[in-house]
Amino acid sequence: MRHLRRFRVFLPLAAAAACGPAIANVSAAADAGPVGATPQAAEPADEADTAAEALARAREAYAAGDLPAATAAAEESLAAATGTETADGARLLLARAALLERRWDDARRRLGEVRGAEAKYAPGYLELVEVLAADAVRPLESLPEEERREAAARLAELALLPGDDPVAAVRLALQLRLDLALGLRAALVQHAAAYAPRAEARAGRRWVEEAERVLADPSALTETEVLELWTGVAGDSPLWPSVARRRIEVALAAGDLATAGEALERAAVVRPDAPWLRELRARVAAVADVDAGRIGALLPTSGPSAEVGRRVLAAMEQGLAPFGDRFVLEVRDTGGDETRTREAVRALAAESKVVAILGPIEARVATAAVEEATAAGVPIVSLNVQRDVASAAHCRFREFATYAAEVEALVGYAWDHARGRRFVVLRAAGRYGEVLSELAADAVERRGGELIAIEPYAAGQTEFLDLATAVRRARPDAILFADSAARVALVAPALAYEDLWPQPAPHDPASAAPGGPRREALYLLPSAAADPAALADARRYLEGAVTAVGFVPAARPEDRTPFEAALAARGVTAPTQLEAFAHDAARIAATLLAGGAANRPALCRALAEVESADTVVPFAGFGADGEARRPVRIAVFRAGSFAPLPTSTP
């Protein structure tokens, strides 16, 4: 048996092709009959007429699928021919008939005899013969993947006679099998469209059905592949309706209403009875039925968090200020309640027809908000610490520092500034503390440090003396408090009771440890605990602790940024990272809308692709997980507030 990898070069045929006359351009007419013989190859008139007439009959029988008659007429033509051109035409036809009848040796022999202008086609046919012969011994699907890919590439490059549909169908059948085995979905659709009109009805239907399954899967093809199929599949192909539908769906997913409308019109002309036309027209109308100048905001405007909601609203309005009155911010009250939040999202989507939603800021209603927004097809940018609510693929984004960025920055700072390499994580039972603990373990382990295990405490626990005793015995050099500010304010005094205090700033790893019973460790606070008001009662027990946040306000009025000064004019002083992120979310959405993302799908795509914006906090776009890519800053707790350090930690 000859293995496929040996069929790359055919020296005898290459030499034969090199000996033939050079032809600048050979069209389909080359297979239809003689194109004129050279004086040296001229045939006697009666013999030439007999050979040409027999070759014409052979070609007619071949086109009709009557291979025995085609073979007999071609043999008659070859016997009568005295010129190269007619003889080569007969030899090629005999070789093609032998190929289709699986007479490999006859096909090879006849191809090797071709010497004239048509010798350039012989290598392609011979390559196909070898692939077919090898496939008869060992099916292509059973080859190693690399050999399958090589076979697919060689089949794609074969040069066959124009109009040779019978052999083209054989090649396409091989290509389709390889496409399926290799998962080449776009190629499978292309080849199935080309194969169907050439193949026997049952075989063609099988591959059309396979291609239909690919086209029905929204994740099977890229946008570029769909566009190539749209331009490459003929309107009379049985696959064209499915290709047209995918093209319209892809355009709708991108918010490209112009392209979707044009494709719909073409589909209505080519296939006016397609059952999906009405459905897609309705979807185009629904995408267009949105107010591109109206942005929704989910904020607590009542209840205990109403003041926070007021501050965040002021920040959002400041983010929209450069756009004048182009955008309207429509606020709906969440009240910290899931049911109210769901109703608010539904009203914003269906009644107000907002193009996007910013918020909520409360973690406890974040999941409810994103579920409703996703169901309504509205892009949403959450502004809270809740994890697992973002996904760019589902148009859900989160404008907040990630837990991973915070923990990496805190552990990195402690590694450089603590007096040792022993870490402890203090956390309540629950997912938040578990996630931060896992991230800390990874960050410490990568650096070669030691993470000492401390059992988590109950979520509602308020007394921590036993925990403090365990922590003191662990003798940590750095402590990560994976909890809220309110809980940290209870744990820190208990640690002080056991004479465990924060390492004072500036944090010098070479500084002498305190003598006597007093011990010190570098206290690390996530952004969830960076609330000066909630820490106020425990401020003396946390002096020198550090946090990782996206934004730190200026310590003095004269050092305020333009953002801080503008907010101060609106009655908001000492803005936190929440106000900074809210400002940036509004600025990013408005910038993209003003840039042409005039509907929900278009804005969704723009949010997934944006790489930078004019924001308060440095912004490098959203990741595939929907999380904002932002640096965090280390800030130190001094005299009841957080002050920035001069350097940033990415």
C-alpha positions, 0 to 999 in steps of 0.5 A: 500500500502507498501511504498518503504522505508518499504522494506529495511529488510525482516525478514522472508526471512532473517531467511529462508536464515540463515537456509539454507546450506551455499554455497561458490560459486553458478554460472549460473549452479545453475539455469540450474539444480541440483548440487547434493543433500545431503544424507539427501535430496536424492530423490527416483530415479523415483520421482527425474527423474520426478521432474528434467525433469519437472523442465528442461521443465519449465526452457526451457519454461521460457527462451522461454518466454512461462510463462503459460507453464513454470508455469505448468511444475514448478508446476508439478516439485514441486508436484513430488519433495521430495528434497529441491534443485529441489523444491526450483528451482521450487519455484523460477521459479514460483515466477519469472513467477508470478513477470513477470505476476504482480501476486505480492502475488503469487510471495511473497508466493513462495519466502517465501517458498524457504529454501535451497541454493537458498534462498539467491536469494529470498530477491533480487526478493522480493525487486523487487516485492515490488518496482514493486507493489509500482510503480503500485500504485505510479510511481517511477518518482513521488516520492520525490528525496530522495526516488527515489535515495534510490530506484535506490540504492536498485535496483542496489544492488539486487542479481538475479539468473545469466542468468535471462534475463527476470527479469533483463530486468524488473529491468533495465527498472525501473533503466532507468526510475529512471536514466532519472528522476534523471539525472544520464546520465552515468548510463542511457547509461550503463543500456540502453546498458544492456537493449537493447538485453534483451528487446522487440525491440521497448522498447529497441530502445526507451532507445537506442535513449535516450542514444544516446542523452546523448552521443551526448552532449559533456557536458553530461558526465565527462571524467571518465564516458566516460572511464568507458563506453568505457571499459564497453559497449560491442562491439556488443551493438548498443550504442558502436559506439557512446561510441567509438566516445565520447572516441575519442573526449574526448582523442582529447580534452585532446590532448591525440593523442596516446589514440585517435589513439588506439580507432580509430583503434579499432573502425575501426576493430569493426565498419569499416563502421562507417561514422564518422571514416574519420572525426575523423581521420582528426581531429587527424591529425589536432591536430598533425599538430602543431609546439610544439616548436613555440609560437606566440606573438601579440605585437605592433612593429610599431606605438606609442606603439612600444617601449612598444612592444619591452620591452614586447618582451624582457621580453618574451625572458627572460622567454624562456631563460632557455630552450635554443633554444628549442622554437621559439617566432614568433612575429606578429604586432598588430599595435593597430588595430583589423583587423590587429590583426585578420589577425595576429592570423589567420596567426600564427594559420594556416601558422606558426602552433604555439602551443600557442599565448601570448598577445595582450597587448592592451586592444582594440584588446583583444576581436578580438584576443581571438575570432580568437584564439578560432575559430582556437583552439589555446590557448591564454594568454592575457596580458592586462586589458581587462575583459571578454576575459578569459575562461578556458573552451574555452582555453582563459587565462589572465595573469594580476591582476584581477580587483577584486584583485586590488579593494579588496587590495586597499579598504583593505589598505584604511580601515586600513590606512585612517582616516575614513570610507567614500569612493568615486569612481571617474569614467567615464561613461563606463564599466571599471569604472562601474565594479570597482565601483561595486567591491568597493561598495561590498568591502566597504559594507562588511566592514561596511563602507560608499560609497558616490555616485558621478555621473560618468563623460563623457568618453571624459571629460577634465575639472573637476572643477565641479566634484572636488566641488562635491567631496569636499562636500562629505568629503571622507576619501578615493578616488578610481580613476577608470580611466586611468593614463592620466585621473587621471592626469587631475582630481588630479589638479582639486581636489587640486584647491578645496584644496583636497590633498592626505593623505601623506605617511606613512599613519597613520589613527591616524595622525591629519587632516590638519587645515584650508581649506585644506582637505586630503583623501587617493588616491587609483589608480588601476593598469591601472592608475599606469603609472609614465610617464603619471602621471608625470605632476601631480606628486605633486598632487598625492604624497602619492597615492597608487596603487595595482599592481602585480609587483613593480621594485626595487627602487635602482639598487643594489636591482634589482632581477635577472629578473630585472638585466637580463632585464637591460642587454637587455636594459629594465630598471624599468620594470612594471607589464606588463613586469613581466606578459609577462615574466611569461606567456612565462615561464609558457607556455614553462614549460608546453610544455617541460613537455609533453603538445605537442599540442594545446588541451594538452597545454590548459588542462595543462594551466587549471590545472597548480598550480604553476610555476617558475615565477617572480610574485607569481602564483597559477594557473588559475581559471575556469574563465581563470584569473591568481590567483596572489597576488597584492602589494600595492605601494606608489607614491613618487617623481614621481615613485611607491615604494613597501611597505614591505607587500603584500596584497593577 
